[in-house]
Amino acid sequence: MPSKDQITGYGTNSQGNSYDTRADSSGNTGYHYSNTDGSYYYSNTNGSTYYNSGDGYAQYTSPSGDKTTSYESAGKK
């Protein structure tokens, strides 16, 4: 069973984007950015990544990095 991530730090950078850093019980680290333009990005402790543009586009990359899935809604500008 995967361990639950713990938030190890958080704040706001000079561009006004909020972020947090995370770690799991095995010492794997990750982070999350939430940007002022509505986009957000996760670099997960399992090695996967997830990006959402905030306007209809999203992309997920598997932990091994060998599979990327992109999504685009019909309403994307």
N, C-alpha and C positions, 0 to 999 in steps of 0.2 A: 504494500500500500504506500503511495507517495506521501512524503512528509509535507506538512503545511509550511508555506513560506512565512517568515517573520520579517516585518519591515524594520530595517536597521538604520534608516535615515531618511530625511525628506526635507524639502525646501523649495525655493523658487529661484531660478537662475536670473541672470541679468537681462534676458529677453522677456521675462515675465512668465515663463513656462514653469509649471510645477513638476516635480519629480519625486520619486522615492527609490531607495535602494532596498534590496531584499536578499535574504539568505535562507537556505533550507538547513535541516539538521545535519546534512552531510558536508556543509561548507560551500556548496555551490551558490554563486551569487547571480543577481540579475537586477534589472531596474525597469522603471516605468516612467515615461514622460507624457504629460498632458499639456498640449500646446495651446496658446491663446487663439490660434486659427481654427480650433476645433479638432485638430488631428491628435492622435495619440499613438504611442509606440511601446511595446513590451519586449524586453529581452528577458526571457524566462529562465529560472534556475535549472530547468531541464535542457537548456540549449536551444529551444525553439524561439522564434520571434513572431511578433504580430504587429502589423502597422494598419492603421485606419486613417484615411485622409480627412475624414469628417464630412466629405461631400459625395460619398457613394463608392469609393474604391477602398478595398482592403486586401492585404496580402499576408499569408501565413507561411512560414518556413519551418519544416520539421526539425526536431532536435539534432538529427544527423546532418542536416543541411542539404540532403539530397532530394528533397521534394518541396516544391513551392506551389501553393495554391493561391490564385488571385480571384477576387470577386469584384464585380462592378455592377452597380444598380442602374436601372434604366434612367433614373433621375439625375445621374451625374452631370455636372455642368462642364 
